[in-house]
Amino acid sequence: MAKSNSASFSSIPILLFVVSVTVLLYTSTFAEAGDSSSFVKKTISSHSIAIFSKSYCPYCRKAKAVFKELKQRPYVVELDERDDGWSIQDALSEIVGRRTVPQVFINGKHIGGSDDTVDAYENGELAKLLGVNAKKDDL
């Protein structure tokens, strides 16, 4: 019987290690999510035009082209070029209710994605929000 107890006691350090690692991973995941949410909110509030994008995405390119037409320079966060891009995208999903990119913000206001941005450009709302005159060319 004594042999059985020593065997069970020898597995305690392994169990403690597994529990510790699990707690650390769980805690760091939530800390990262909180950091990402703060990053998103700070980015939106610190820039007149903020776009959360992916460099290879054709819809993102289209949304960014709108601002080029308006001769405006947005602050762009390329999620695929960041180690925390996935976490930022999760935070965006919580904030705006969409996980897709691009997500465009003007003066803290959520405009939406590519189609929303192009529509706002075409109907003049985007220029109005930015306080610029728009010369509409085909995108």
C-alpha positions, 0 to 999 in steps of 0.5 A: 500500500505504501508503494501506491501512495508514493506513486500518486504523490509523484504525479502531483508535481506533474499535475501542478505543472499542467494546471499552472500552464493552463492557468497562465495560458488562459490568463494571458489570452484574456489579458491579450484580448483586453489589450487588443480591445484597448488598442482598437479603441485607442487607435480609433480615437487617436486618428481621424481615419482608421482602417483595420485591414489585411494587406492582401484583401481586395475589399480592403484595397478598394476601401483604401482607394476611396481615401486616396481619391479624397487625398486623405491619408488614413491610419491603417492597421494591417492585421495580417502583418501583426503578431496580435492581428487575430486578437485585434480582429476578435476585439473588433468583432466585439466592438462592431459586431463584424469580424470581416475586414476592412473596418473603417472609422472616421472621427471615431464613428464606425463607417463599416466595411468596403461597400459601406465606405464606397457607398458613403463616398458615392453619396457624399457622406464621406466627404462631409464627415471629413470636411473635404470636397469630393471629385468622384472618379470611378473606383 
